[in-house]
Amino acid sequence: MLEYLKKSCENLSRSQNFKVWQDGYHVEEVFSNKWIKEKINYVHQNPVKQKIVAKPEHYYFSSVRNYAE
């Protein structure tokens, strides 16, 4: 995992050992509970889409276990 995060820094102009977050950001207004659930699901599914883990609950740093029944 550390090698993956370290490799993300190879092309950065500033000196950095590890990179977890993508560059850039944009503000979005929270306007419904459905919208919030979509964003939470998106965050939980990212490690699966990136093939870091097979299931969201296997990702050590995920909060997905807090939402499980």
Backbone bond lengths (Angstrom), bond angles and torsions (degrees), N, CA, C in turn:
res aa  C-N    CA-C-N  psi(-1)  N-CA   C-N-CA  omega(-1)  CA-C   N-CA-C  phi
1 M - - - 1.435 - - 1.525 110.60 -
2 L 1.322 116.92 -43.19 1.462 119.49 179.76 1.520 111.54 -63.46
3 E 1.311 117.13 -36.39 1.466 119.90 177.70 1.527 110.88 -63.11
4 Y 1.320 116.87 -39.24 1.464 122.35 177.85 1.526 110.22 -61.97
5 L 1.331 117.30 -45.86 1.467 122.06 -179.76 1.526 111.56 -70.31
6 K 1.324 116.59 -32.43 1.463 120.99 178.47 1.527 111.02 -70.52
7 K 1.319 116.48 -40.16 1.459 121.08 179.97 1.528 111.48 -62.41
8 S 1.319 117.22 -28.82 1.463 121.87 179.44 1.525 112.13 -65.08
9 C 1.311 118.17 -15.18 1.466 122.42 -177.48 1.525 113.17 -95.30
10 E 1.307 118.33 -4.55 1.464 121.14 -172.79 1.520 113.86 -56.96
11 N 1.322 118.46 -36.05 1.467 120.70 -175.27 1.521 113.92 -105.92
12 L 1.315 117.95 15.96 1.462 120.75 179.86 1.524 110.68 -79.67
13 S 1.326 116.80 145.61 1.458 120.44 178.77 1.530 111.12 -78.58
14 R 1.327 117.55 -27.90 1.469 120.38 178.46 1.528 109.54 -95.74
15 S 1.310 115.70 153.90 1.461 121.13 -179.99 1.524 109.86 -74.17
16 Q 1.310 116.47 122.82 1.460 121.90 -178.16 1.525 107.65 -154.52
17 N 1.340 116.93 137.63 1.463 120.63 -177.71 1.522 113.31 -84.95
18 F 1.321 116.65 -40.41 1.451 121.21 -177.32 1.521 109.88 -137.89
19 K 1.318 116.97 148.75 1.456 121.76 178.98 1.519 109.10 -131.63
20 V 1.336 115.48 121.97 1.461 121.27 -178.71 1.521 110.18 -102.39
21 W 1.328 117.38 -43.90 1.463 122.32 -174.26 1.518 111.46 -98.63
22 Q 1.326 116.17 152.69 1.461 121.79 175.05 1.518 109.50 -73.06
23 D 1.330 116.63 157.12 1.458 120.89 174.88 1.519 109.86 -71.48
24 G 1.303 114.86 150.75 1.453 120.46 175.36 1.516 112.91 84.11
25 Y 1.294 114.16 165.40 1.455 121.56 177.88 1.520 108.40 -163.44
26 H 1.283 115.72 162.65 1.458 120.50 172.99 1.521 108.75 -150.67
27 V 1.289 114.33 145.24 1.458 120.79 -176.85 1.521 109.50 -84.61
28 E 1.327 115.77 136.89 1.461 121.04 174.19 1.512 108.53 -130.11
29 E 1.312 116.44 136.80 1.450 121.83 179.46 1.526 110.11 -76.95
30 V 1.325 116.00 133.66 1.460 121.45 174.87 1.518 106.89 -83.07
31 F 1.327 116.85 116.67 1.450 119.27 -174.94 1.528 114.46 -123.30
32 S 1.336 118.63 -5.16 1.466 119.47 177.59 1.528 110.17 -163.62
33 N 1.315 115.54 159.57 1.468 120.51 175.52 1.521 110.80 -64.99
34 K 1.329 117.07 -34.95 1.462 121.11 177.95 1.525 110.39 -60.61
35 W 1.323 116.27 -42.32 1.471 121.66 179.54 1.525 109.75 -61.82
36 I 1.331 116.60 -44.55 1.465 120.83 179.91 1.528 110.09 -61.58
37 K 1.330 117.38 -44.93 1.471 121.02 179.70 1.525 111.38 -62.26
38 E 1.328 118.07 -37.91 1.466 121.52 177.15 1.518 110.88 -62.06
39 K 1.325 117.03 -43.66 1.472 120.91 -178.90 1.523 111.33 -68.41
40 I 1.332 116.87 -40.01 1.467 120.21 177.99 1.528 109.81 -63.42
41 N 1.321 117.08 -43.31 1.460 121.57 178.25 1.530 110.61 -62.41
42 Y 1.319 116.30 -41.35 1.468 120.92 178.01 1.533 110.69 -58.44
43 V 1.323 116.99 -47.21 1.467 121.33 -179.65 1.526 110.41 -63.81
44 H 1.321 117.26 -42.01 1.464 120.61 -178.67 1.532 112.01 -68.18
45 Q 1.308 117.98 -30.85 1.465 121.32 -177.96 1.539 113.17 -83.37
46 N 1.328 118.32 -16.14 1.458 120.47 -177.52 1.531 114.18 -55.18
47 P 1.332 120.37 -47.60 1.475 118.87 179.31 1.533 113.05 -61.31
48 V 1.329 116.94 -29.72 1.464 121.00 177.73 1.522 109.43 -72.25
49 K 1.316 117.15 -45.94 1.467 121.04 179.94 1.526 111.70 -62.72
50 Q 1.331 116.46 -32.82 1.463 120.80 178.73 1.532 112.79 -84.64
51 K 1.348 115.36 2.32 1.466 122.67 177.95 1.541 112.83 61.49
52 I 1.337 115.03 32.09 1.459 120.07 174.66 1.524 109.33 -81.22
53 V 1.333 116.13 -37.06 1.469 122.74 177.97 1.521 108.88 -138.66
54 A 1.325 115.81 163.50 1.468 120.78 178.91 1.526 111.82 -84.39
55 K 1.326 116.68 -32.17 1.464 121.80 -179.52 1.525 108.72 -131.91
56 P 1.325 117.97 146.47 1.468 120.32 -178.33 1.529 113.48 -56.09
57 E 1.329 117.15 -37.37 1.462 119.68 -178.07 1.528 113.54 -70.18
58 H 1.331 117.77 -10.64 1.462 121.58 177.00 1.527 112.48 -82.08
59 Y 1.316 117.22 -16.22 1.469 120.61 -179.86 1.525 108.62 -76.81
60 Y 1.312 116.02 117.95 1.460 122.31 -172.45 1.528 113.08 -57.13
61 F 1.334 117.66 -38.30 1.459 121.42 -173.88 1.522 113.48 -90.71
62 S 1.311 117.63 8.15 1.457 121.33 -176.71 1.529 111.81 -85.34
63 S 1.322 114.58 148.80 1.463 120.61 174.66 1.528 111.17 -93.48
64 V 1.322 117.59 6.10 1.464 121.22 -175.17 1.527 112.55 -57.45
65 R 1.312 117.61 -32.23 1.471 120.69 178.96 1.533 111.41 -64.29
66 N 1.313 117.73 -26.54 1.466 121.60 177.22 1.522 112.62 -68.77
67 Y 1.336 116.48 -21.15 1.458 121.84 -177.81 1.529 112.81 -99.63
68 A 1.344 116.15 -7.82 1.477 120.10 -178.35 1.514 110.31 -73.38
69 E 1.311 114.95 149.24 1.465 119.65 178.21 1.507 110.88 -87.17
